[in-house]
Amino acid sequence: MAELTEDSGTRGVDRALFRRLLRQLRPYWGQALLAVVLLLCSAGLALVNPMLTQRVLDVAVPRHDVGLLTTLAGVAIAVLALEFVLEYVQSVLTTLIGQRVMRDLRLEIFAHLQRLSIGYFDRNPVGRLMTRVTSDVETLNELFSSGVVTVFGDLFTLLAILALMFWTDWRLAFVACAVIPMMWLLARVFRRQVREAFGDIRVKVARMNSYLQEHLTGMRVVQLFGRERASAAEFAAVNREHLVAHLRSITIYAVFFPAVEVLTAVALALLLWRGGARTLHGTLTIGVLAAFIQLTRRFFQPLQDLSEKFNLLQSAMASSERIFRLLDEPVAVREPAAPVPLPDPVRGEVRFEHVWFRYTENGPWVLKDVSFMAQPGQTVALVGHTGAGKTTIINLLLRFHDPQQGRITVDGIDVRELSFASLRGLVGYVQQDLFLFTGDILRNLTLDAPVSEDAARRAAERVGADRFVARLPDGYRHVLGERGRSLSVGERQLLSFARALALDPRILVLDEATSSVDAEAEAQIQAAIAELMAGRTSLIVAHRLSTIVHADRILVMHHGEIRESGTHRELLERGGLYARLHRLQFADAPVLRETA
């Protein structure tokens, strides 16, 4: 799978991206159509006041017709009031559409993120992914709220004003339109620079979020090693890059919009010069000239709006490219189209049959032809040096990854044929990397699974977690902070163990489950494990050999292969890798006792 890069975007994909963006409006096409109709009505009303001005100056004033003047003034006020109402309704409607589209897009991105494999998150910083869901989506919100729909109104206004100008006086119309080629050329010259500037800003925001997320999460290490000054300097560099990117976009704006204003002023000057001369010669009335001045101002206002929408579109293109690249990230581990149901009752037999696995296409093999079986009621332990492939076996069983060769079965069914819910619902997993969510303890024990409160409490009691829970102010309703930081590592591990047991799983998977608890707590957990393993398949990943001496079978992993297999006593008598590991762990024990 491709890594989520930070480049500012590819070229020549604007139309494809824009069509894909418009597809997000499909659920709300009715509301979008109503907004367009309201915009068209507003565009039509924009033509009324210039026509009223011409009527006032050419008819009412020369005739001294106060009644007609009053009527035209009343019509002008009514048109302004109607324009206000239409603009209010249209603004509320387009904003509502934008917010709903963004809600749907955030849900789509989050759902897709949850389907991606664990390896994807190992390669992509969390801060960068957060930028996709927040900042980049918010940029698209601005596009949908004030860009896509209003473009149709601006275009119709331009066409309507242009048609009225040519119908009124085609010669003045050509004079007013003389600067349009220059304005088009100006927009074309700045297009690439605007696109790259907004893309660069998004890149710098993503880097800033990634840096903040990493260093705030690891603040304990930063302070422990005295890296506050170095970290501040690094963040200052990241922040400075963000500032430079913004200053570049500001420079582009500072040149582009004044240039548009200058061209508008040039058009008005040409109109006054040519129209004034014709008025002096009697070939043009004052009313027509005044109406043309109003129409010209109204004509260039949508042009300026379209220029601003164009810049907004460039920013949206840069953001949408990243969002759609994330949404197009292939899901490496997919649920089967037609999942096979588990047998009833589930026995929990686990088999690895000639499994080969590597994390990248051309990377080294992490597992090589691994085959073993764990029967119901049997405890199988995995031992070996760091990187031997022990945790990878667990990840493959849980389908965080799929093997390149071989297969893994539960009760004779390939795990790739089971739904995620069926497979993972069988397994109670206590991992070495502890993680608790913000919320109360009871919710962390159940995680909204169909587990009763009594079952969760009993699981906590069986592992000894109820001792420290009882000391908390609100007991099981005590609200934990982020990642459960208010608890000690050992207390978090006890809760993680109780969470696994609360589901009454058929398969227990313990990845260094007692590495962070004291001797007394470990003794309680070992007693609970012994009771709960009865009739269940149990896989234990262990570095401390003292925790697996009673396992029915011990598999010794070395460089991705199973080198030895047997009971604790059989492996010691064999004098191989396991015996060597045992000597390394317990060789200093007599010396320590003598020193004490």
Buried (B, 14 or more C-beta within 10 A) or exposed (E): BEEBEBEBBEEEBBEEBBEBBEEBBEEBEEBBEBBBBBBBBBBEBBBBBBBBBBBBBBBBBEEEBEEBBEBBEEBBEEBEEBBEEBBEBBBEBBBBBBEBBBEEBBEEBEEBBEBBBEBBEEEBBEBBBBBBBEBBBEBBBBBBBBBBBBBBBBBBBBEBBBEBBBEBBEEBBEBBBBBBEBBEEBBEEBBEBBBBBBBBBBBBBBBBBBBBBBBEBEEEEBEEEEBEEEBEEEBEEBBEBBEEBBEBBEEBBEBBBEBBEEBBEEBBEBBBEBBEEBBEEEEBBBBBBBBBBBBBBBBBBBBBBBBBBBBBBBBBBBBBBBBBBBBEBEEBBEBEEEBEEBEEEBBBBBBBBEBBBBBEEEEEBBBBBBEBBBBBBBBBBBBBEEEBBBBBBBBBBBBBBBBEEBBBBBBEBBBBBBBBEBBBBBBBBBBBEBEBEEBBBBBBBBEEEEBEEEBBBBBBBBBBBBBBBEEBEEBBEBEBEEBBEBBBEBBBBBBBBBBBBBBEBBBBBBBBBBBBBEEEBBEBBBEBBEEBBEEBBBBBBBBEBEBBBEBBBBBBBBBBBBBBBBBBEEBBEEEBBBBEBBEEEEEEEEEEEEEE
